[in-house]
Amino acid sequence: MGAKVRPMTTLEIKGDWNIIKGKLKQRWAQLTDDDLQLYEGKQDELLGHIQKRTGETREAVEAAILEYKAALAQ
């Protein structure tokens, strides 16, 4: 198996969130803006909600967010 993904911090999610939100909606079309509301300090709830809506694992959701964030940093 691949390397273990560490839990994400709020700051990792918050930067460039509007762009990342759009990428997540492209990847998983069933997500809406309401699904992707980012509440201060509640990234676990957000990730859990995305998991529930998409059927993906937490690791897959976190990996997608980190992938999009890394692409923005280039």
PQR file of N, CA, C, O and H, with PARSE charges and radii, in Angstrom:
ATOM      1  N   MET A   1       0.828  -1.192   0.000 -0.4000 1.5000
ATOM      2  CA  MET A   1       0.000   0.000   0.000 -0.0000 2.0000
ATOM      3  C   MET A   1       0.862   1.242   0.000  0.5500 1.7000
ATOM      4  O   MET A   1       2.047   1.175   0.326 -0.5500 1.4000
ATOM      5  N   GLY A   2       0.278   2.386  -0.365 -0.4000 1.5000
ATOM      6  CA  GLY A   2       1.008   3.641  -0.420 -0.0000 2.0000
ATOM      7  C   GLY A   2       1.263   4.200   0.963  0.5500 1.7000
ATOM      8  O   GLY A   2       0.870   3.622   1.976 -0.5500 1.4000
ATOM      9  H   GLY A   2      -0.684   2.440  -0.630  0.4000 1.0000
ATOM     10  N   ALA A   3       1.928   5.334   0.976 -0.4000 1.5000
ATOM     11  CA  ALA A   3       2.250   5.999   2.232 -0.0000 2.0000
ATOM     12  C   ALA A   3       0.971   6.439   2.939  0.5500 1.7000
ATOM     13  O   ALA A   3      -0.023   6.792   2.303 -0.5500 1.4000
ATOM     14  H   ALA A   3       2.247   5.804   0.152  0.4000 1.0000
ATOM     15  N   LYS A   4       1.023   6.410   4.259 -0.4000 1.5000
ATOM     16  CA  LYS A   4      -0.134   6.828   5.052 -0.0000 2.0000
ATOM     17  C   LYS A   4      -0.300   8.335   4.944  0.5500 1.7000
ATOM     18  O   LYS A   4       0.667   9.086   5.071 -0.5500 1.4000
ATOM     19  H   LYS A   4       1.830   6.123   4.775  0.4000 1.0000
ATOM     20  N   VAL A   5      -1.527   8.773   4.709 -0.4000 1.5000
ATOM     21  CA  VAL A   5      -1.823  10.197   4.600 -0.0000 2.0000
ATOM     22  C   VAL A   5      -2.097  10.735   5.994  0.5500 1.7000
ATOM     23  O   VAL A   5      -2.915  10.180   6.727 -0.5500 1.4000
ATOM     24  H   VAL A   5      -2.313   8.163   4.606  0.4000 1.0000
ATOM     25  N   ARG A   6      -1.407  11.825   6.365 -0.4000 1.5000
ATOM     26  CA  ARG A   6      -1.646  12.425   7.673 -0.0000 2.0000
ATOM     27  C   ARG A   6      -2.887  13.286   7.611  0.5500 1.7000
ATOM     28  O   ARG A   6      -3.255  13.766   6.539 -0.5500 1.4000
ATOM     29  H   ARG A   6      -0.743  12.276   5.769  0.4000 1.0000
ATOM     30  N   PRO A   7      -3.546  13.493   8.755 -0.5600 1.5000
ATOM     31  CA  PRO A   7      -4.743  14.340   8.764  0.2800 2.0000
ATOM     32  C   PRO A   7      -4.411  15.760   8.322  0.5500 1.7000
ATOM     33  O   PRO A   7      -3.342  16.282   8.637 -0.5500 1.4000
ATOM     34  N   MET A   8      -5.322  16.373   7.602 -0.4000 1.5000
ATOM     35  CA  MET A   8      -5.114  17.730   7.110 -0.0000 2.0000
ATOM     36  C   MET A   8      -5.452  18.740   8.193  0.5500 1.7000
ATOM     37  O   MET A   8      -6.271  18.480   9.075 -0.5500 1.4000
ATOM     38  H   MET A   8      -6.191  15.949   7.347  0.4000 1.0000
ATOM     39  N   THR A   9      -4.806  19.898   8.111 -0.4000 1.5000
ATOM     40  CA  THR A   9      -5.118  20.982   9.034 -0.0000 2.0000
ATOM     41  C   THR A   9      -6.068  21.958   8.353  0.5500 1.7000
ATOM     42  O   THR A   9      -6.220  21.945   7.132 -0.5500 1.4000
ATOM     43  H   THR A   9      -4.141  20.109   7.395  0.4000 1.0000
ATOM     44  N   THR A  10      -6.706  22.805   9.160 -0.4000 1.5000
ATOM     45  CA  THR A  10      -7.620  23.809   8.617 -0.0000 2.0000
ATOM     46  C   THR A  10      -6.898  24.714   7.633  0.5500 1.7000
ATOM     47  O   THR A  10      -7.449  25.047   6.583 -0.5500 1.4000
ATOM     48  H   THR A  10      -6.582  22.816  10.152  0.4000 1.0000
ATOM     49  N   LEU A  11      -5.675  25.119   7.952 -0.4000 1.5000
ATOM     50  CA  LEU A  11      -4.934  26.017   7.067 -0.0000 2.0000
ATOM     51  C   LEU A  11      -4.647  25.369   5.718  0.5500 1.7000
ATOM     52  O   LEU A  11      -4.669  26.046   4.690 -0.5500 1.4000
ATOM     53  H   LEU A  11      -5.227  24.848   8.804  0.4000 1.0000
ATOM     54  N   GLU A  12      -4.380  24.074   5.710 -0.4000 1.5000
ATOM     55  CA  GLU A  12      -4.135  23.390   4.444 -0.0000 2.0000
ATOM     56  C   GLU A  12      -5.380  23.399   3.570  0.5500 1.7000
ATOM     57  O   GLU A  12      -5.282  23.484   2.346 -0.5500 1.4000
ATOM     58  H   GLU A  12      -4.363  23.523   6.545  0.4000 1.0000
ATOM     59  N   ILE A  13      -6.526  23.313   4.182 -0.4000 1.5000
ATOM     60  CA  ILE A  13      -7.775  23.310   3.418 -0.0000 2.0000
ATOM     61  C   ILE A  13      -8.159  24.730   3.008  0.5500 1.7000
ATOM     62  O   ILE A  13      -8.631  24.931   1.889 -0.5500 1.4000
ATOM     63  H   ILE A  13      -6.606  23.243   5.176  0.4000 1.0000
ATOM     64  N   LYS A  14      -7.969  25.719   3.881 -0.4000 1.5000
ATOM     65  CA  LYS A  14      -8.481  27.066   3.647 -0.0000 2.0000
ATOM     66  C   LYS A  14      -7.829  27.795   2.477  0.5500 1.7000
ATOM     67  O   LYS A  14      -8.526  28.482   1.730 -0.5500 1.4000
ATOM     68  H   LYS A  14      -7.585  25.556   4.789  0.4000 1.0000
ATOM     69  N   GLY A  15      -6.535  27.670   2.295 -0.4000 1.5000
ATOM     70  CA  GLY A  15      -5.878  28.400   1.220 -0.0000 2.0000
ATOM     71  C   GLY A  15      -6.443  28.011  -0.136  0.5500 1.7000
ATOM     72  O   GLY A  15      -6.556  26.826  -0.452 -0.5500 1.4000
ATOM     73  H   GLY A  15      -5.969  27.112   2.902  0.4000 1.0000
ATOM     74  N   ASP A  16      -6.790  28.993  -0.921 -0.4000 1.5000
ATOM     75  CA  ASP A  16      -7.308  28.761  -2.279 -0.0000 2.0000
ATOM     76  C   ASP A  16      -8.559  27.876  -2.290  0.5500 1.7000
ATOM     77  O   ASP A  16      -8.777  27.131  -3.245 -0.5500 1.4000
ATOM     78  H   ASP A  16      -6.698  29.955  -0.664  0.4000 1.0000
ATOM     79  N   TRP A  17      -9.371  27.952  -1.250 -0.4000 1.5000
ATOM     80  CA  TRP A  17     -10.515  27.047  -1.113 -0.0000 2.0000
ATOM     81  C   TRP A  17     -11.505  27.150  -2.264  0.5500 1.7000
ATOM     82  O   TRP A  17     -12.044  26.130  -2.695 -0.5500 1.4000
ATOM     83  H   TRP A  17      -9.194  28.557  -0.475  0.4000 1.0000
ATOM     84  N   ASN A  18     -11.760  28.349  -2.773 -0.4000 1.5000
ATOM     85  CA  ASN A  18     -12.744  28.475  -3.854 -0.0000 2.0000
ATOM     86  C   ASN A  18     -12.320  27.701  -5.093  0.5500 1.7000
ATOM     87  O   ASN A  18     -13.153  27.092  -5.764 -0.5500 1.4000
ATOM     88  H   ASN A  18     -11.322  29.177  -2.423  0.4000 1.0000
ATOM     89  N   ILE A  19     -11.037  27.722  -5.394 -0.4000 1.5000
ATOM     90  CA  ILE A  19     -10.539  26.984  -6.560 -0.0000 2.0000
ATOM     91  C   ILE A  19     -10.629  25.484  -6.301  0.5500 1.7000
ATOM     92  O   ILE A  19     -11.075  24.722  -7.158 -0.5500 1.4000
ATOM     93  H   ILE A  19     -10.361  28.217  -4.849  0.4000 1.0000
ATOM     94  N   ILE A  20     -10.203  25.069  -5.117 -0.4000 1.5000
ATOM     95  CA  ILE A  20     -10.243  23.649  -4.764 -0.0000 2.0000
ATOM     96  C   ILE A  20     -11.681  23.135  -4.784  0.5500 1.7000
ATOM     97  O   ILE A  20     -11.938  22.018  -5.232 -0.5500 1.4000
ATOM     98  H   ILE A  20      -9.840  25.688  -4.420  0.4000 1.0000
ATOM     99  N   LYS A  21     -12.618  23.954  -4.296 -0.4000 1.5000
ATOM    100  CA  LYS A  21     -14.037  23.589  -4.308 -0.0000 2.0000
ATOM    101  C   LYS A  21     -14.498  23.265  -5.730  0.5500 1.7000
ATOM    102  O   LYS A  21     -15.186  22.270  -5.958 -0.5500 1.4000
ATOM    103  H   LYS A  21     -12.409  24.862  -3.932  0.4000 1.0000
ATOM    104  N   GLY A  22     -14.116  24.107  -6.670 -0.4000 1.5000
ATOM    105  CA  GLY A  22     -14.501  23.879  -8.059 -0.0000 2.0000
ATOM    106  C   GLY A  22     -13.938  22.578  -8.593  0.5500 1.7000
ATOM    107  O   GLY A  22     -14.623  21.852  -9.314 -0.5500 1.4000
ATOM    108  H   GLY A  22     -13.558  24.915  -6.485  0.4000 1.0000
ATOM    109  N   LYS A  23     -12.695  22.276  -8.244 -0.4000 1.5000
ATOM    110  CA  LYS A  23     -12.068  21.029  -8.696 -0.0000 2.0000
ATOM    111  C   LYS A  23     -12.769  19.810  -8.085  0.5500 1.7000
ATOM    112  O   LYS A  23     -12.967  18.799  -8.759 -0.5500 1.4000
ATOM    113  H   LYS A  23     -12.139  22.865  -7.658  0.4000 1.0000
ATOM    114  N   LEU A  24     -13.142  19.913  -6.805 -0.4000 1.5000
ATOM    115  CA  LEU A  24     -13.855  18.799  -6.167 -0.0000 2.0000
ATOM    116  C   LEU A  24     -15.202  18.571  -6.834  0.5500 1.7000
ATOM    117  O   LEU A  24     -15.619  17.426  -7.011 -0.5500 1.4000
ATOM    118  H   LEU A  24     -12.982  20.734  -6.258  0.4000 1.0000
ATOM    119  N   LYS A  25     -15.892  19.653  -7.207 -0.4000 1.5000
ATOM    120  CA  LYS A  25     -17.194  19.514  -7.876 -0.0000 2.0000
ATOM    121  C   LYS A  25     -17.024  18.933  -9.273  0.5500 1.7000
ATOM    122  O   LYS A  25     -17.913  18.234  -9.761 -0.5500 1.4000
ATOM    123  H   LYS A  25     -15.554  20.583  -7.063  0.4000 1.0000
ATOM    124  N   GLN A  26     -15.893  19.211  -9.928 -0.4000 1.5000
ATOM    125  CA  GLN A  26     -15.634  18.592 -11.223 -0.0000 2.0000
ATOM    126  C   GLN A  26     -15.392  17.094 -11.063  0.5500 1.7000
ATOM    127  O   GLN A  26     -15.862  16.290 -11.868 -0.5500 1.4000
ATOM    128  H   GLN A  26     -15.172  19.779  -9.531  0.4000 1.0000
ATOM    129  N   ARG A  27     -14.661  16.733 -10.028 -0.4000 1.5000
ATOM    130  CA  ARG A  27     -14.320  15.325  -9.804 -0.0000 2.0000
ATOM    131  C   ARG A  27     -15.536  14.519  -9.355  0.5500 1.7000
ATOM    132  O   ARG A  27     -15.761  13.405  -9.828 -0.5500 1.4000
ATOM    133  H   ARG A  27     -14.279  17.386  -9.374  0.4000 1.0000
ATOM    134  N   TRP A  28     -16.322  15.092  -8.434 -0.4000 1.5000
ATOM    135  CA  TRP A  28     -17.511  14.432  -7.908 -0.0000 2.0000
ATOM    136  C   TRP A  28     -18.699  15.342  -8.148  0.5500 1.7000
ATOM    137  O   TRP A  28     -18.990  16.218  -7.334 -0.5500 1.4000
ATOM    138  H   TRP A  28     -16.140  15.997  -8.049  0.4000 1.0000
ATOM    139  N   ALA A  29     -19.374  15.140  -9.243 -0.4000 1.5000
ATOM    140  CA  ALA A  29     -20.437  16.045  -9.699 -0.0000 2.0000
ATOM    141  C   ALA A  29     -21.603  16.153  -8.713  0.5500 1.7000
ATOM    142  O   ALA A  29     -22.337  17.140  -8.743 -0.5500 1.4000
ATOM    143  H   ALA A  29     -19.138  14.427  -9.904  0.4000 1.0000
ATOM    144  N   GLN A  30     -21.785  15.169  -7.852 -0.4000 1.5000
ATOM    145  CA  GLN A  30     -22.906  15.226  -6.920 -0.0000 2.0000
ATOM    146  C   GLN A  30     -22.691  16.239  -5.792  0.5500 1.7000
ATOM    147  O   GLN A  30     -23.634  16.527  -5.055 -0.5500 1.4000
ATOM    148  H   GLN A  30     -21.188  14.367  -7.827  0.4000 1.0000
ATOM    149  N   LEU A  31     -21.490  16.783  -5.636 -0.4000 1.5000
ATOM    150  CA  LEU A  31     -21.234  17.783  -4.594 -0.0000 2.0000
ATOM    151  C   LEU A  31     -21.798  19.137  -5.000  0.5500 1.7000
ATOM    152  O   LEU A  31     -21.721  19.531  -6.164 -0.5500 1.4000
ATOM    153  H   LEU A  31     -20.725  16.548  -6.234  0.4000 1.0000
ATOM    154  N   THR A  32     -22.363  19.842  -4.033 -0.4000 1.5000
ATOM    155  CA  THR A  32     -22.903  21.183  -4.266 -0.0000 2.0000
ATOM    156  C   THR A  32     -22.119  22.189  -3.434  0.5500 1.7000
ATOM    157  O   THR A  32     -21.301  21.809  -2.597 -0.5500 1.4000
ATOM    158  H   THR A  32     -22.426  19.523  -3.088  0.4000 1.0000
ATOM    159  N   ASP A  33     -22.375  23.487  -3.669 -0.4000 1.5000
ATOM    160  CA  ASP A  33     -21.740  24.520  -2.847 -0.0000 2.0000
ATOM    161  C   ASP A  33     -22.084  24.327  -1.378  0.5500 1.7000
ATOM    162  O   ASP A  33     -21.232  24.509  -0.509 -0.5500 1.4000
ATOM    163  H   ASP A  33     -23.039  23.796  -4.348  0.4000 1.0000
ATOM    164  N   ASP A  34     -23.330  23.960  -1.097 -0.4000 1.5000
ATOM    165  CA  ASP A  34     -23.732  23.719   0.287 -0.0000 2.0000
ATOM    166  C   ASP A  34     -22.929  22.576   0.904  0.5500 1.7000
ATOM    167  O   ASP A  34     -22.561  22.635   2.077 -0.5500 1.4000
ATOM    168  H   ASP A  34     -24.023  23.813  -1.803  0.4000 1.0000
ATOM    169  N   ASP A  35     -22.659  21.540   0.118 -0.4000 1.5000
ATOM    170  CA  ASP A  35     -21.861  20.423   0.617 -0.0000 2.0000
ATOM    171  C   ASP A  35     -20.457  20.865   0.992  0.5500 1.7000
ATOM    172  O   ASP A  35     -19.846  20.308   1.904 -0.5500 1.4000
ATOM    173  H   ASP A  35     -22.958  21.492  -0.835  0.4000 1.0000
ATOM    174  N   LEU A  36     -19.953  21.855   0.297 -0.4000 1.5000
ATOM    175  CA  LEU A  36     -18.548  22.239   0.432 -0.0000 2.0000
ATOM    176  C   LEU A  36     -18.326  23.499   1.257  0.5500 1.7000
ATOM    177  O   LEU A  36     -17.281  24.140   1.140 -0.5500 1.4000
ATOM    178  H   LEU A  36     -20.449  22.308  -0.444  0.4000 1.0000
ATOM    179  N   GLN A  37     -19.283  23.854   2.080 -0.4000 1.5000
ATOM    180  CA  GLN A  37     -19.086  24.994   2.963 -0.0000 2.0000
ATOM    181  C   GLN A  37     -17.986  24.648   3.963  0.5500 1.7000
ATOM    182  O   GLN A  37     -18.020  23.594   4.598 -0.5500 1.4000
ATOM    183  H   GLN A  37     -20.132  23.334   2.175  0.4000 1.0000
ATOM    184  N   LEU A  38     -17.016  25.544   4.096 -0.4000 1.5000
ATOM    185  CA  LEU A  38     -15.902  25.327   5.010 -0.0000 2.0000
ATOM    186  C   LEU A  38     -16.147  26.134   6.275  0.5500 1.7000
ATOM    187  O   LEU A  38     -16.147  27.365   6.249 -0.5500 1.4000
ATOM    188  H   LEU A  38     -16.989  26.400   3.580  0.4000 1.0000
ATOM    189  N   TYR A  39     -16.351  25.442   7.360 -0.4000 1.5000
ATOM    190  CA  TYR A  39     -16.579  26.092   8.637 -0.0000 2.0000
ATOM    191  C   TYR A  39     -15.288  26.086   9.434  0.5500 1.7000
ATOM    192  O   TYR A  39     -14.590  25.074   9.501 -0.5500 1.4000
ATOM    193  H   TYR A  39     -16.351  24.442   7.380  0.4000 1.0000
ATOM    194  N   GLU A  40     -14.983  27.205  10.026 -0.4000 1.5000
ATOM    195  CA  GLU A  40     -13.768  27.353  10.829 -0.0000 2.0000
ATOM    196  C   GLU A  40     -13.640  26.219  11.839  0.5500 1.7000
ATOM    197  O   GLU A  40     -14.543  25.987  12.643 -0.5500 1.4000
ATOM    198  H   GLU A  40     -15.550  28.027   9.971  0.4000 1.0000
ATOM    199  N   GLY A  41     -12.511  25.513  11.790 -0.4000 1.5000
ATOM    200  CA  GLY A  41     -12.234  24.468  12.764 -0.0000 2.0000
ATOM    201  C   GLY A  41     -13.032  23.194  12.591  0.5500 1.7000
ATOM    202  O   GLY A  41     -12.969  22.316  13.452 -0.5500 1.4000
ATOM    203  H   GLY A  41     -11.778  25.701  11.136  0.4000 1.0000
ATOM    204  N   LYS A  42     -13.776  23.063  11.515 -0.4000 1.5000
ATOM    205  CA  LYS A  42     -14.618  21.875  11.349 -0.0000 2.0000
ATOM    206  C   LYS A  42     -14.270  21.103  10.082  0.5500 1.7000
ATOM    207  O   LYS A  42     -15.150  20.592   9.389 -0.5500 1.4000
ATOM    208  H   LYS A  42     -13.827  23.776  10.816  0.4000 1.0000
ATOM    209  N   GLN A  43     -12.967  21.026   9.787 -0.4000 1.5000
ATOM    210  CA  GLN A  43     -12.565  20.321   8.570 -0.0000 2.0000
ATOM    211  C   GLN A  43     -12.912  18.847   8.628  0.5500 1.7000
ATOM    212  O   GLN A  43     -13.170  18.236   7.591 -0.5500 1.4000
ATOM    213  H   GLN A  43     -12.252  21.442  10.349  0.4000 1.0000
ATOM    214  N   ASP A  44     -12.924  18.254   9.830 -0.4000 1.5000
ATOM    215  CA  ASP A  44     -13.300  16.845   9.937 -0.0000 2.0000
ATOM    216  C   ASP A  44     -14.737  16.624   9.495  0.5500 1.7000
ATOM    217  O   ASP A  44     -15.040  15.644   8.815 -0.5500 1.4000
ATOM    218  H   ASP A  44     -12.714  18.750  10.673  0.4000 1.0000
ATOM    219  N   GLU A  45     -15.627  17.540   9.884 -0.4000 1.5000
ATOM    220  CA  GLU A  45     -17.025  17.431   9.462 -0.0000 2.0000
ATOM    221  C   GLU A  45     -17.153  17.598   7.954  0.5500 1.7000
ATOM    222  O   GLU A  45     -17.918  16.883   7.306 -0.5500 1.4000
ATOM    223  H   GLU A  45     -15.381  18.337  10.436  0.4000 1.0000
ATOM    224  N   LEU A  46     -16.403  18.545   7.399 -0.4000 1.5000
ATOM    225  CA  LEU A  46     -16.424  18.757   5.955 -0.0000 2.0000
ATOM    226  C   LEU A  46     -15.951  17.502   5.225  0.5500 1.7000
ATOM    227  O   LEU A  46     -16.608  17.042   4.291 -0.5500 1.4000
ATOM    228  H   LEU A  46     -15.782  19.126   7.925  0.4000 1.0000
ATOM    229  N   LEU A  47     -14.817  16.950   5.645 -0.4000 1.5000
ATOM    230  CA  LEU A  47     -14.293  15.754   4.993 -0.0000 2.0000
ATOM    231  C   LEU A  47     -15.265  14.581   5.137  0.5500 1.7000
ATOM    232  O   LEU A  47     -15.465  13.816   4.194 -0.5500 1.4000
ATOM    233  H   LEU A  47     -14.284  17.323   6.404  0.4000 1.0000
ATOM    234  N   GLY A  48     -15.858  14.446   6.303 -0.4000 1.5000
ATOM    235  CA  GLY A  48     -16.844  13.385   6.515 -0.0000 2.0000
ATOM    236  C   GLY A  48     -18.053  13.557   5.612  0.5500 1.7000
ATOM    237  O   GLY A  48     -18.586  12.581   5.084 -0.5500 1.4000
ATOM    238  H   GLY A  48     -15.696  15.068   7.069  0.4000 1.0000
ATOM    239  N   HIS A  49     -18.488  14.804   5.434 -0.4000 1.5000
ATOM    240  CA  HIS A  49     -19.644  15.071   4.569 -0.0000 2.0000
ATOM    241  C   HIS A  49     -19.316  14.728   3.112  0.5500 1.7000
ATOM    242  O   HIS A  49     -20.127  14.116   2.416 -0.5500 1.4000
ATOM    243  H   HIS A  49     -18.055  15.597   5.862  0.4000 1.0000
ATOM    244  N   ILE A  50     -18.130  15.123   2.660 -0.4000 1.5000
ATOM    245  CA  ILE A  50     -17.720  14.789   1.281 -0.0000 2.0000
ATOM    246  C   ILE A  50     -17.658  13.277   1.123  0.5500 1.7000
ATOM    247  O   ILE A  50     -18.108  12.736   0.113 -0.5500 1.4000
ATOM    248  H   ILE A  50     -17.472  15.620   3.225  0.4000 1.0000
ATOM    249  N   GLN A  51     -17.101  12.594   2.119 -0.4000 1.5000
ATOM    250  CA  GLN A  51     -17.042  11.130   2.086 -0.0000 2.0000
ATOM    251  C   GLN A  51     -18.430  10.526   1.927  0.5500 1.7000
ATOM    252  O   GLN A  51     -18.652   9.655   1.086 -0.5500 1.4000
ATOM    253  H   GLN A  51     -16.735  13.033   2.939  0.4000 1.0000
ATOM    254  N   LYS A  52     -19.349  10.998   2.739 -0.4000 1.5000
ATOM    255  CA  LYS A  52     -20.710  10.456   2.720 -0.0000 2.0000
ATOM    256  C   LYS A  52     -21.374  10.683   1.367  0.5500 1.7000
ATOM    257  O   LYS A  52     -22.033   9.786   0.840 -0.5500 1.4000
ATOM    258  H   LYS A  52     -19.168  11.706   3.423  0.4000 1.0000
ATOM    259  N   ARG A  53     -21.204  11.885   0.799 -0.4000 1.5000
ATOM    260  CA  ARG A  53     -21.843  12.211  -0.477 -0.0000 2.0000
ATOM    261  C   ARG A  53     -21.224  11.467  -1.655  0.5500 1.7000
ATOM    262  O   ARG A  53     -21.919  11.135  -2.615 -0.5500 1.4000
ATOM    263  H   ARG A  53     -20.670  12.613   1.226  0.4000 1.0000
ATOM    264  N   THR A  54     -19.909  11.201  -1.585 -0.4000 1.5000
ATOM    265  CA  THR A  54     -19.223  10.610  -2.735 -0.0000 2.0000
ATOM    266  C   THR A  54     -18.981   9.108  -2.600  0.5500 1.7000
ATOM    267  O   THR A  54     -18.763   8.421  -3.597 -0.5500 1.4000
ATOM    268  H   THR A  54     -19.344  11.470  -0.805  0.4000 1.0000
ATOM    269  N   GLY A  55     -19.020   8.600  -1.370 -0.4000 1.5000
ATOM    270  CA  GLY A  55     -18.694   7.193  -1.158 -0.0000 2.0000
ATOM    271  C   GLY A  55     -17.204   6.918  -1.166  0.5500 1.7000
ATOM    272  O   GLY A  55     -16.787   5.760  -1.123 -0.5500 1.4000
ATOM    273  H   GLY A  55     -19.197   9.159  -0.560  0.4000 1.0000
ATOM    274  N   GLU A  56     -16.401   7.957  -1.221 -0.4000 1.5000
ATOM    275  CA  GLU A  56     -14.941   7.815  -1.226 -0.0000 2.0000
ATOM    276  C   GLU A  56     -14.418   7.691   0.197  0.5500 1.7000
ATOM    277  O   GLU A  56     -15.114   8.026   1.155 -0.5500 1.4000
ATOM    278  H   GLU A  56     -16.739   8.898  -1.257  0.4000 1.0000
ATOM    279  N   THR A  57     -13.185   7.207   0.329 -0.4000 1.5000
ATOM    280  CA  THR A  57     -12.551   7.154   1.643 -0.0000 2.0000
ATOM    281  C   THR A  57     -12.063   8.541   2.030  0.5500 1.7000
ATOM    282  O   THR A  57     -11.877   9.407   1.175 -0.5500 1.4000
ATOM    283  H   THR A  57     -12.619   6.935  -0.449  0.4000 1.0000
ATOM    284  N   ARG A  58     -11.857   8.741   3.320 -0.4000 1.5000
ATOM    285  CA  ARG A  58     -11.309  10.010   3.807 -0.0000 2.0000
ATOM    286  C   ARG A  58      -9.958  10.280   3.139  0.5500 1.7000
ATOM    287  O   ARG A  58      -9.660  11.407   2.743 -0.5500 1.4000
ATOM    288  H   ARG A  58     -12.007   8.038   4.014  0.4000 1.0000
ATOM    289  N   GLU A  59      -9.150   9.228   3.023 -0.4000 1.5000
ATOM    290  CA  GLU A  59      -7.827   9.373   2.415 -0.0000 2.0000
ATOM    291  C   GLU A  59      -7.930   9.846   0.965  0.5500 1.7000
ATOM    292  O   GLU A  59      -7.131  10.674   0.526 -0.5500 1.4000
ATOM    293  H   GLU A  59      -9.392   8.313   3.345  0.4000 1.0000
ATOM    294  N   ALA A  60      -8.905   9.329   0.221 -0.4000 1.5000
ATOM    295  CA  ALA A  60      -9.084   9.735  -1.169 -0.0000 2.0000
ATOM    296  C   ALA A  60      -9.502  11.200  -1.261  0.5500 1.7000
ATOM    297  O   ALA A  60      -9.041  11.927  -2.141 -0.5500 1.4000
ATOM    298  H   ALA A  60      -9.555   8.657   0.578  0.4000 1.0000
ATOM    299  N   VAL A  61     -10.373  11.629  -0.353 -0.4000 1.5000
ATOM    300  CA  VAL A  61     -10.821  13.016  -0.354 -0.0000 2.0000
ATOM    301  C   VAL A  61      -9.660  13.939   0.005  0.5500 1.7000
ATOM    302  O   VAL A  61      -9.447  14.957  -0.653 -0.5500 1.4000
ATOM    303  H   VAL A  61     -10.747  11.038   0.362  0.4000 1.0000
ATOM    304  N   GLU A  62      -8.907  13.582   1.053 -0.4000 1.5000
ATOM    305  CA  GLU A  62      -7.765  14.395   1.453 -0.0000 2.0000
ATOM    306  C   GLU A  62      -6.717  14.447   0.344  0.5500 1.7000
ATOM    307  O   GLU A  62      -6.142  15.502   0.075 -0.5500 1.4000
ATOM    308  H   GLU A  62      -9.081  12.754   1.587  0.4000 1.0000
ATOM    309  N   ALA A  63      -6.473  13.305  -0.296 -0.4000 1.5000
ATOM    310  CA  ALA A  63      -5.488  13.253  -1.376 -0.0000 2.0000
ATOM    311  C   ALA A  63      -5.907  14.165  -2.530  0.5500 1.7000
ATOM    312  O   ALA A  63      -5.067  14.842  -3.122 -0.5500 1.4000
ATOM    313  H   ALA A  63      -6.941  12.449  -0.078  0.4000 1.0000
ATOM    314  N   ALA A  64      -7.206  14.185  -2.851 -0.4000 1.5000
ATOM    315  CA  ALA A  64      -7.692  15.049  -3.928 -0.0000 2.0000
ATOM    316  C   ALA A  64      -7.488  16.509  -3.568  0.5500 1.7000
ATOM    317  O   ALA A  64      -7.044  17.295  -4.404 -0.5500 1.4000
ATOM    318  H   ALA A  64      -7.889  13.635  -2.370  0.4000 1.0000
ATOM    319  N   ILE A  65      -7.807  16.885  -2.331 -0.4000 1.5000
ATOM    320  CA  ILE A  65      -7.636  18.276  -1.917 -0.0000 2.0000
ATOM    321  C   ILE A  65      -6.161  18.656  -1.962  0.5500 1.7000
ATOM    322  O   ILE A  65      -5.818  19.723  -2.470 -0.5500 1.4000
ATOM    323  H   ILE A  65      -8.168  16.246  -1.651  0.4000 1.0000
ATOM    324  N   LEU A  66      -5.283  17.802  -1.441 -0.4000 1.5000
ATOM    325  CA  LEU A  66      -3.853  18.101  -1.469 -0.0000 2.0000
ATOM    326  C   LEU A  66      -3.314  18.169  -2.894  0.5500 1.7000
ATOM    327  O   LEU A  66      -2.451  18.992  -3.196 -0.5500 1.4000
ATOM    328  H   LEU A  66      -5.562  16.935  -1.029  0.4000 1.0000
ATOM    329  N   GLU A  67      -3.818  17.312  -3.759 -0.4000 1.5000
ATOM    330  CA  GLU A  67      -3.409  17.309  -5.177 -0.0000 2.0000
ATOM    331  C   GLU A  67      -3.769  18.653  -5.841  0.5500 1.7000
ATOM    332  O   GLU A  67      -2.949  19.251  -6.537 -0.5500 1.4000
ATOM    333  H   GLU A  67      -4.520  16.644  -3.514  0.4000 1.0000
ATOM    334  N   TYR A  68      -4.998  19.109  -5.613 -0.4000 1.5000
ATOM    335  CA  TYR A  68      -5.414  20.372  -6.203 -0.0000 2.0000
ATOM    336  C   TYR A  68      -4.663  21.546  -5.613  0.5500 1.7000
ATOM    337  O   TYR A  68      -4.326  22.492  -6.325 -0.5500 1.4000
ATOM    338  H   TYR A  68      -5.664  18.624  -5.047  0.4000 1.0000
ATOM    339  N   LYS A  69      -4.397  21.493  -4.306 -0.4000 1.5000
ATOM    340  CA  LYS A  69      -3.653  22.558  -3.650 -0.0000 2.0000
ATOM    341  C   LYS A  69      -2.223  22.624  -4.183  0.5500 1.7000
ATOM    342  O   LYS A  69      -1.700  23.713  -4.418 -0.5500 1.4000
ATOM    343  H   LYS A  69      -4.671  20.724  -3.728  0.4000 1.0000
ATOM    344  N   ALA A  70      -1.589  21.468  -4.373 -0.4000 1.5000
ATOM    345  CA  ALA A  70      -0.227  21.424  -4.893 -0.0000 2.0000
ATOM    346  C   ALA A  70      -0.168  21.980  -6.315  0.5500 1.7000
ATOM    347  O   ALA A  70       0.779  22.678  -6.676 -0.5500 1.4000
ATOM    348  H   ALA A  70      -2.014  20.584  -4.181  0.4000 1.0000
ATOM    349  N   ALA A  71      -1.176  21.669  -7.111 -0.4000 1.5000
ATOM    350  CA  ALA A  71      -1.214  22.171  -8.482 -0.0000 2.0000
ATOM    351  C   ALA A  71      -1.322  23.693  -8.502  0.5500 1.7000
ATOM    352  O   ALA A  71      -0.777  24.342  -9.395 -0.5500 1.4000
ATOM    353  H   ALA A  71      -1.946  21.102  -6.817  0.4000 1.0000
ATOM    354  N   LEU A  72      -2.013  24.258  -7.533 -0.4000 1.5000
ATOM    355  CA  LEU A  72      -2.155  25.721  -7.461 -0.0000 2.0000
ATOM    356  C   LEU A  72      -0.850  26.389  -7.061  0.5500 1.7000
ATOM    357  O   LEU A  72      -0.599  27.536  -7.429 -0.5500 1.4000
ATOM    358  H   LEU A  72      -2.456  23.731  -6.808  0.4000 1.0000
ATOM    359  N   ALA A  73      -0.013  25.672  -6.304 -0.4000 1.5000
ATOM    360  CA  ALA A  73       1.243  26.245  -5.817 -0.0000 2.0000
ATOM    361  C   ALA A  73       2.305  26.317  -6.917  0.5500 1.7000
ATOM    362  O   ALA A  73       3.318  26.997  -6.750 -0.5500 1.4000
ATOM    363  H   ALA A  73      -0.217  24.740  -6.005  0.4000 1.0000
ATOM    364  N   GLN A  74       2.092  25.639  -8.013 -0.4000 1.5000
ATOM    365  CA  GLN A  74       3.103  25.611  -9.085 -0.0000 2.0000
ATOM    366  C   GLN A  74       3.067  26.857  -9.919  0.5500 1.7000
ATOM    367  O   GLN A  74       3.849  26.994 -10.860 -0.5500 1.4000
ATOM    368  H   GLN A  74       1.270  25.087  -8.149  0.4000 1.0000
TER
END
